[in-house]
Amino acid sequence: MHFDVLVVGGGPAGLSAALILGRCHRTVLLCDEGHQRNLSSHAIHGLLGREGRSPASFLDEARQDLSRYKSVSVRGTQAMTIGRAGEGFNFVCADGTAGSASKVLLATAWSTSSPNSRVSNRSTVFPCIIVFTVTDSNTRKSRWRHMAGEIKEPSLPS
């Protein structure tokens, strides 16, 4: 199956990205094993509206928010391999899910210098995951912007 974006990691960053992409009518696959670093904490701090809440309840509510968007799929699995394929990427997950994506968003503890890194083309990986999308719902045209400047005009399905 083809997705506009493969999101790797289901912590606050990955869930937020999937939410915004879903609101922008993008097809998204979010892969997450459920091993967020803050799960052993008793409470979240520094997040408006969630001060003192448990990380688990925050993640449950965030996943519930994602369920409103039919274009967003969430899988409890690890993305095992991600490789460049033409203008996009092919991926295979631990549960056997496989497909392609136009973009990959790594929202997980990951480093290009890690010996376990399985991203085959590191020259296209950027450490900043802050992406702003401006969408005109009537024409379904978007501009994706990165903090460093415009990334690319995505092509959307009709």
trRosetta pair geometry for C-beta under 8 A, 3 or more apart (Angstrom, degrees):
i j d omega theta_ij theta_ji phi_ij phi_ji
1 29 7.9 121 95 -59 116 136
1 99 4.4 -40 62 -112 61 137
1 100 7.9 -156 98 32 35 65
2 27 7.5 76 112 89 65 143
2 88 8.0 23 -146 141 103 170
2 99 6.1 -167 -77 177 32 107
2 100 4.9 -18 -111 69 79 94
2 101 7.1 159 -163 -85 60 37
2 102 7.8 60 179 -34 100 81
3 6 5.8 112 77 -64 133 69
3 27 4.7 -135 -140 116 65 97
3 28 6.1 91 -172 -120 122 17
3 29 4.7 -116 -65 -5 164 98
3 73 7.9 -112 -100 35 130 112
3 99 6.4 77 -5 120 94 137
3 100 7.4 -179 28 93 66 47
3 101 4.6 -19 72 -105 92 89
3 102 7.5 -125 103 11 54 76
4 21 7.2 -175 90 -176 121 119
4 26 4.1 -110 70 -165 148 95
4 27 4.8 125 0 50 90 71
4 28 6.6 -42 59 -69 92 61
4 101 6.9 17 105 -157 16 79
4 102 5.3 -27 -155 31 48 119
4 103 6.7 3 152 27 64 97
4 154 7.0 50 -158 -175 112 143
4 156 7.7 1 -103 -114 132 70
5 17 7.8 -124 142 148 147 109
5 21 5.5 -84 41 -150 145 158
5 26 5.7 29 7 151 110 135
5 27 7.6 162 28 87 66 52
5 28 5.0 -12 70 -112 95 82
5 29 7.7 -168 98 32 54 61
5 101 5.9 61 -149 -170 14 120
5 102 6.9 -47 -67 60 52 85
5 103 4.7 -21 -107 73 80 100
5 104 7.2 154 -160 -95 65 23
5 105 5.8 18 -176 -6 115 109
6 28 7.8 155 -95 -159 23 59
6 29 5.3 -16 -118 66 69 99
6 31 7.0 4 -175 -1 93 110
6 79 6.9 103 162 -104 126 144
6 82 7.2 -173 93 -117 149 122
6 89 6.8 -98 21 83 132 127
6 91 5.6 112 -124 -7 169 158
6 99 7.9 164 -81 82 119 104
6 101 3.8 -127 -20 -34 98 166
6 103 7.4 -167 27 96 66 51
6 104 4.8 -16 65 -113 101 75
6 105 7.2 -179 87 27 50 67
7 10 7.8 97 120 -80 109 63
7 14 5.0 134 160 -157 115 92
7 17 5.6 163 -120 94 133 120
7 18 5.1 -110 20 -68 164 96
7 21 7.5 -170 -50 22 126 150
7 28 6.0 17 -6 -173 112 108
7 29 7.0 -175 28 90 72 46
7 30 4.4 -18 71 -107 113 74
7 31 7.1 172 86 22 58 65
7 105 4.8 -15 -111 67 70 108
7 107 5.9 -3 -172 15 92 121
8 14 7.2 -110 89 -113 28 131
8 31 5.5 -14 -115 62 61 103
8 32 8.0 147 -170 -75 40 61
8 79 4.7 -73 -112 18 114 140
8 82 7.5 -81 -53 -49 143 145
8 104 6.8 18 -10 -175 110 97
8 105 7.0 -177 22 88 70 54
8 106 5.2 -15 60 -118 114 58
8 107 6.5 160 77 34 55 66
8 108 5.4 -69 125 -5 88 126
8 110 7.7 47 107 -42 126 150
9 13 6.7 4 114 77 125 100
9 14 4.0 -173 99 -52 77 140
9 31 7.8 23 -16 81 31 68
9 32 6.1 62 -167 -101 18 91
9 106 6.8 72 -3 -177 124 47
9 107 3.8 -149 74 88 124 72
9 108 3.2 -164 -77 -61 124 85
9 109 8.0 139 -112 2 133 51
9 110 7.9 -117 -54 -19 132 116
10 14 4.9 -94 -94 91 26 134
10 15 5.9 64 -166 -58 63 89
10 30 5.7 96 -91 158 95 115
10 31 7.6 -130 -39 104 102 26
10 32 2.6 -24 -3 -82 121 160
10 34 7.1 -16 65 -76 128 51
10 36 7.4 -94 87 -62 73 107
10 59 7.3 78 137 -153 97 113
10 63 7.7 29 -177 -82 123 102
10 74 7.0 79 -112 -150 134 109
10 107 7.9 97 -56 92 21 116
11 14 5.7 89 44 20 57 101
11 15 6.9 -118 106 -3 24 99
11 32 7.7 167 -27 -132 53 128
11 36 4.6 130 -96 -119 98 113
11 37 7.6 0 -99 22 145 80
11 38 7.5 102 -141 23 118 106
11 59 7.6 -62 -131 -101 44 112
11 107 6.7 -150 49 140 88 100
11 108 7.4 133 8 -102 110 59
12 15 6.0 -61 -138 43 24 108
12 16 6.0 25 163 -20 64 111
12 47 7.4 -121 -124 -111 153 145
12 58 7.4 -20 -83 140 99 127
12 62 7.3 -143 -113 -89 57 165
13 16 5.9 -58 -146 37 25 110
13 17 6.3 24 156 -18 62 108
13 107 4.1 -165 107 -160 105 113
13 129 6.0 69 177 89 126 147
14 17 5.7 -54 -146 37 30 111
14 18 6.3 29 156 -17 65 107
14 30 6.0 124 159 -148 109 111
14 32 6.6 153 105 -78 154 119
14 105 7.3 151 -120 112 74 110
14 107 3.4 168 -69 87 80 138
14 108 7.0 27 -53 -55 130 75
15 18 5.8 -54 -145 38 30 110
15 19 6.3 35 153 -23 64 106
15 30 7.3 67 -93 -152 52 157
15 59 7.2 -166 -50 -135 156 68
15 62 4.3 36 166 155 151 133
15 63 7.0 -83 -125 -67 124 58
15 65 7.9 85 171 63 109 115
15 66 6.7 -106 -154 -50 85 125
16 19 5.6 -53 -149 33 31 115
16 20 6.5 25 157 -14 65 105
16 62 7.8 -58 -57 -150 60 127
17 20 6.1 -58 -149 39 30 106
17 21 6.1 26 156 -15 66 111
17 105 5.4 -156 157 137 157 158
17 107 5.9 -160 12 -59 139 148
17 129 6.8 -67 -74 160 139 115
17 131 7.2 60 -130 43 104 109
18 21 5.8 -58 -142 43 29 110
18 22 6.1 34 156 -22 65 107
18 28 5.1 157 -139 141 82 151
18 30 4.6 -21 -86 -65 148 131
18 66 5.8 9 117 -119 120 125
18 72 5.3 100 172 -143 102 129
18 74 7.5 70 176 -82 164 94
19 22 5.8 -56 -148 35 26 111
19 23 6.5 26 153 -18 62 106
19 62 7.5 -92 -53 -167 129 87
19 65 6.0 1 -111 122 123 118
19 66 6.0 -102 -84 -89 77 78
19 69 7.4 159 -135 -3 49 145
19 72 7.6 5 -88 -84 36 165
20 23 5.6 -53 -150 36 33 113
20 24 6.4 23 152 -11 65 110
20 133 6.5 142 150 31 110 117
21 24 5.6 -63 -148 44 33 107
21 26 4.1 -64 177 57 90 131
21 28 4.8 106 105 -68 131 136
21 71 8.0 -124 128 109 83 116
21 72 7.2 120 88 -89 95 106
21 133 7.3 99 -97 -2 59 158
22 25 7.8 50 -180 -69 34 18
22 26 6.7 -89 -77 55 29 77
22 28 5.9 -84 -65 19 80 133
22 66 6.5 145 -14 -145 162 72
22 68 7.8 117 136 82 139 79
22 69 3.2 59 174 153 130 166
22 71 5.4 165 -134 70 73 96
22 72 4.0 -40 -86 -40 126 121
23 69 6.8 -86 -56 -94 49 137
24 133 5.0 -16 -92 117 161 144
24 135 4.6 166 -139 -37 93 152
24 142 6.4 63 -176 -101 123 146
25 71 6.2 117 -159 -18 41 165
25 135 7.2 155 24 -170 100 154
25 137 7.7 125 -20 -126 132 76
25 140 6.5 -71 80 -130 150 100
25 156 7.4 47 105 -152 112 133
26 71 6.2 144 87 138 34 137
27 71 4.9 -110 -96 -170 52 95
27 72 8.0 -178 -155 -76 39 38
28 71 6.3 74 13 129 81 84
28 72 4.6 -7 63 -115 111 73
28 73 6.9 -177 93 30 60 64
29 73 5.1 -16 -111 70 68 104
29 75 6.6 3 -173 3 95 113
29 97 7.6 -179 -171 155 143 139
29 99 7.1 118 -12 58 160 140
29 101 7.0 -118 34 -82 109 124
30 66 7.4 -58 16 -154 149 158
30 72 6.7 17 -8 -174 111 96
30 73 7.1 -176 25 91 71 50
30 74 4.8 -18 67 -110 108 71
30 75 7.1 169 84 25 55 66
31 75 5.3 -18 -108 69 68 101
31 77 5.4 -59 -151 78 98 79
31 78 6.6 98 156 -143 117 14
31 79 4.6 119 83 -45 155 91
31 93 5.6 -152 -125 -112 139 127
31 97 7.7 -169 -98 76 116 138
32 74 7.0 -23 25 -165 109 93
32 75 7.5 145 29 80 62 53
32 76 6.5 -43 81 -118 71 48
32 77 7.8 65 53 46 30 39
33 76 6.9 81 -128 -176 29 65
33 77 6.8 -8 -84 171 67 11
33 78 5.0 14 -63 -67 115 88
34 76 6.1 4 -27 -144 116 99
35 39 7.4 -102 -162 7 33 139
36 39 4.9 117 72 -36 88 97
36 55 6.5 -155 101 163 134 132
36 59 6.8 -162 -2 -77 153 145
37 109 6.8 82 -43 -40 126 135
38 41 4.7 -30 -171 11 77 125
38 44 7.1 61 158 -96 143 81
38 55 4.5 173 117 -102 100 152
39 55 5.3 -134 -101 95 41 135
39 56 6.3 69 -140 -66 84 85
41 44 7.2 100 106 -72 135 49
41 54 8.0 167 98 -149 77 60
41 55 5.6 88 61 -22 101 125
42 54 7.0 -69 176 -109 41 80
43 51 7.8 31 164 171 115 46
43 52 4.8 -30 -161 -148 135 38
43 53 6.4 118 -149 59 78 22
43 54 6.3 -65 -100 -86 51 45
43 55 7.8 159 -155 -30 13 73
44 47 5.2 -30 150 29 122 124
44 50 5.1 -15 88 132 137 109
44 51 7.0 -120 96 -117 81 25
44 52 7.2 -42 59 27 65 13
44 53 5.3 -12 32 65 108 77
44 54 7.4 84 -12 162 88 6
44 55 5.7 124 -60 -78 97 67
44 58 5.7 51 -28 -39 150 152
45 51 6.2 45 -126 -138 52 75
45 52 7.3 55 -86 -56 71 47
46 51 7.5 107 -10 -101 20 86
47 50 4.3 -19 100 59 110 115
47 51 6.8 -180 62 -64 62 57
47 58 7.7 53 93 -131 155 147
48 51 7.5 -8 -123 -33 24 96
50 53 4.7 -78 -171 29 74 127
50 58 5.5 57 -155 -105 137 119
53 57 5.5 -109 175 76 104 118
53 58 5.5 118 112 -57 123 97
54 57 4.6 86 64 8 94 101
54 58 6.9 -157 93 -7 49 86
55 58 5.5 -57 -150 36 34 115
55 59 6.3 31 157 -17 69 106
56 59 5.9 -57 -148 38 30 108
56 60 6.3 32 154 -20 65 106
57 60 5.6 -51 -145 36 34 114
57 61 6.3 34 156 -17 65 105
58 61 6.0 -60 -152 38 28 108
58 62 6.3 27 153 -19 65 109
59 62 5.5 -54 -144 37 32 113
59 63 6.4 33 157 -19 66 104
60 63 5.9 -55 -150 36 29 109
60 64 6.5 32 150 -21 63 106
61 64 5.4 -53 -151 34 34 116
61 65 6.6 41 149 -23 65 100
62 65 5.5 -46 -153 29 35 115
62 66 6.8 38 149 -20 63 101
63 66 5.5 -50 -154 31 38 115
63 67 6.9 49 147 -32 63 96
63 74 6.3 95 -142 -146 99 179
64 67 5.6 -43 -158 15 37 118
65 68 6.4 -41 -178 7 44 113
66 69 6.1 -66 -169 37 53 103
66 72 5.1 -107 -174 111 97 144
66 74 6.1 83 113 -43 147 127
69 72 4.4 53 94 8 111 111
75 93 6.6 24 113 176 145 171
75 95 6.7 -140 173 40 122 141
75 97 5.8 -37 -148 -14 171 164
76 95 7.8 81 83 -43 63 145
77 93 4.4 66 126 167 132 125
77 94 5.0 -165 -169 51 95 90
77 95 4.1 -93 -104 -4 140 112
77 97 6.2 141 66 21 160 122
78 93 6.4 152 81 -159 41 78
78 94 4.4 48 51 -14 89 125
79 82 6.0 24 158 -50 123 107
79 91 5.6 -39 -151 -170 107 125
79 92 7.8 117 -161 78 61 37
79 93 5.5 -53 -102 -100 47 79
80 92 5.4 -45 60 97 106 85
80 93 6.1 134 0 -141 89 22
80 94 5.3 124 -51 -63 112 66
80 118 6.8 -47 156 104 46 170
81 91 6.5 173 91 -148 59 52
81 92 4.9 19 48 43 98 99
81 118 5.2 -104 -113 159 56 130
82 89 5.5 4 -174 178 90 129
82 90 7.5 169 -151 85 45 46
82 91 4.8 -6 -103 -102 73 94
82 104 5.8 83 -167 -118 144 161
82 118 6.4 109 27 110 74 91
82 119 5.3 -14 77 -106 109 71
82 120 7.3 -152 98 3 60 84
83 89 6.5 152 78 -157 32 77
83 90 5.4 -15 63 58 88 90
83 91 7.6 167 20 -81 63 48
83 119 8.0 172 -87 -152 43 42
83 120 4.4 33 -124 7 78 138
83 121 7.7 96 -158 -9 53 93
84 88 7.9 159 -155 101 53 31
84 89 6.1 -52 -104 -104 36 70
84 120 5.8 -118 4 80 87 111
84 121 4.4 39 -38 -11 131 137
84 124 7.3 110 -90 24 119 145
85 88 5.7 -23 71 80 87 75
85 89 6.0 112 21 -140 90 17
85 90 4.4 71 -28 -22 142 97
85 100 6.2 -89 68 -126 141 114
87 102 7.2 -12 120 -140 94 77
88 100 5.4 75 113 172 135 105
88 101 5.9 -175 -178 91 114 38
88 102 4.7 -75 -110 -111 112 37
88 103 7.6 -77 -135 -38 83 34
89 100 6.5 160 85 -157 47 67
89 101 5.2 -16 62 61 99 84
89 102 7.8 67 19 154 82 3
89 103 7.7 50 10 -159 117 7
89 104 5.2 -4 28 -37 164 118
90 98 7.5 11 -180 -176 91 92
90 99 7.4 -160 -147 111 63 28
90 100 5.2 -38 -98 -98 61 80
91 98 6.7 -171 95 -144 55 56
91 99 6.3 -8 56 62 87 63
91 100 7.3 148 13 -104 77 30
91 101 6.5 13 -2 4 122 110
91 104 7.5 135 -63 -100 130 122
92 96 7.8 -34 -168 -147 87 26
92 97 7.6 154 -158 87 44 51
92 98 4.6 -7 -107 -104 72 97
93 96 6.9 -28 76 45 82 21
93 97 4.1 8 39 59 126 95
93 98 7.0 -150 16 -68 74 51
101 104 5.8 107 91 -71 133 73
102 154 6.7 94 132 -142 151 106
102 155 7.9 -162 -124 49 151 81
103 154 7.7 -60 -27 -103 124 122
104 119 7.8 -179 102 -121 153 117
105 129 6.1 91 -167 -147 97 107
105 131 7.4 -99 -110 4 124 140
106 110 5.2 -77 171 51 129 152
106 119 7.6 -57 -67 -63 140 144
106 125 6.9 16 8 -147 139 108
106 129 7.1 -129 72 -89 59 120
107 129 5.7 113 -92 -157 81 165
110 114 6.8 -99 -165 6 56 144
110 117 7.1 102 -172 -109 93 90
111 114 4.3 117 68 -33 90 98
111 117 6.9 -100 86 -69 56 119
112 117 6.1 70 -144 -120 33 163
112 119 7.5 -66 -115 60 77 122
112 122 4.9 99 -148 -147 120 127
112 125 6.0 159 -84 86 116 138
113 117 7.5 123 63 -22 12 139
114 117 4.4 124 71 -41 91 92
117 122 7.6 35 149 -85 144 116
119 122 6.0 106 101 -82 107 68
119 125 5.8 75 127 -63 156 139
121 124 5.2 27 117 17 108 109
121 125 7.6 152 101 -23 62 91
122 125 5.2 -53 -152 24 54 118
126 146 7.0 20 103 -156 164 146
126 148 7.8 -126 -154 12 146 134
128 146 6.8 114 93 -173 116 99
128 147 5.5 -68 145 24 156 125
128 148 7.5 138 49 -20 143 100
130 146 7.4 111 87 -154 69 58
130 147 5.4 52 78 -42 115 110
131 144 6.0 -13 -174 -170 112 98
131 145 7.0 149 -162 76 60 48
131 146 5.9 -30 -107 -95 75 65
131 151 7.4 -13 -133 -17 109 144
132 144 7.6 148 78 -162 48 48
132 145 4.6 -19 63 65 96 104
133 142 5.6 -7 -170 -168 97 125
133 143 7.4 166 -150 79 53 46
133 144 5.5 -19 -101 -106 82 68
133 145 7.5 -177 -80 21 33 75
134 142 6.4 155 77 -152 51 69
134 143 5.2 -1 52 51 102 92
134 145 7.2 38 -6 -6 100 114
135 140 7.3 -9 -168 -140 101 38
135 141 7.5 164 -147 83 59 38
135 142 4.6 -21 -97 -96 78 99
136 139 4.7 18 100 39 119 97
136 140 7.2 -80 83 -21 72 15
136 141 5.4 6 43 53 108 83
136 142 7.6 -162 18 -75 66 53
137 140 7.1 19 -160 -73 30 59
140 156 5.1 -135 149 98 108 154
141 153 7.8 -17 -168 -161 91 106
141 156 7.4 -145 -97 15 38 129
142 153 7.5 151 84 -152 60 63
142 154 5.8 -4 72 44 110 106
142 156 7.0 96 11 -46 106 127
143 150 6.4 -53 -178 -134 107 109
143 153 6.4 -39 -108 -102 65 73
144 150 7.4 109 82 -160 57 66
144 151 4.6 -41 100 49 105 118
144 152 6.3 1 51 56 114 61
144 153 7.8 173 16 -102 84 24
144 154 6.1 69 -20 -25 119 107
145 149 7.3 -96 -153 160 80 22
145 150 5.6 -49 -109 -102 72 56
145 151 6.8 -178 -114 -2 18 87
146 149 6.3 -1 64 57 88 41
146 150 7.4 122 23 -141 79 7
146 151 5.0 90 -19 -57 108 102
